Amino acid sequence: MYNRYSDATKFVTDPSKLQIVNGSEVYISSEENYDIVVDLQGHTEEFERLKPFITLVAQSICDLDNTTQKFDNLHSKSSQFPYVVAIVFIDEPNVILEYWGTEENTQFDVVFEHNDGIFTLKSFGTILNISPDWEQTLSADHNEKTSSPKGFLRRLIDWL
C-alpha cells in the first residue's frame, strides 16, 4: 500500500490553479483521481496566503501517507491499512489528515507538524504527543516481541 499517492500528476501543485469550491474546500486531487480536498474551515480569508503551503501539502501527501502507514504497521503489527485520505485540514503549522475506512464506516485524524521544511508526526487517532523517535522506539519494541523467547535451559546457561 505504500506509495499509493505517488502519481504527482494527479495533484494540483500549481498555486494559481487552486480554487475554493463549496464555500471552503480546495481540491488538491480531483474526484476522478485521488479525490482529496483541503477544507479551509474558518481560514478561507487566508486562502491566498495559504496557497504555497497547500501545494506543499499536495506534493507531500504520498510521504505523509507512507509515514502514517508505517506508524500503524509498527504500532498495530498489521500489514493492512484499509483507510484513505479524504480531507486535509490546515491549521499552520499543523496539517491534519482525515482518514476514512474503506472496509468499515470509521474515520480518524493524523496530525503532522510542519517546521523548518519537515513534517513531523504528532498524533495518530487517539495516540497523542508522539515522540520524534517513534520509529526507533516502535521498531525496538517490535523486535523484542518477535524474537524467540529463550527456554529454561538457555536462560540458565546465560545466567551461568
Buried (B, 14 or more C-beta within 10 A) or exposed (E): EEEBBEEEEBBBBEBEEBEEEEEBBBBBBEEEBBEBBBBBEEBBEEBEEBBEBBBBBBBBBBBBBBBBBBBBBBBEEEEEBEBBBBBBBBEEBBBBBBBBEEEEEEEBBBBBBBEEEEBBBBBBBEBEEBEEEBBEEBEEEBEEEEEEEEEEEEEEEEEE
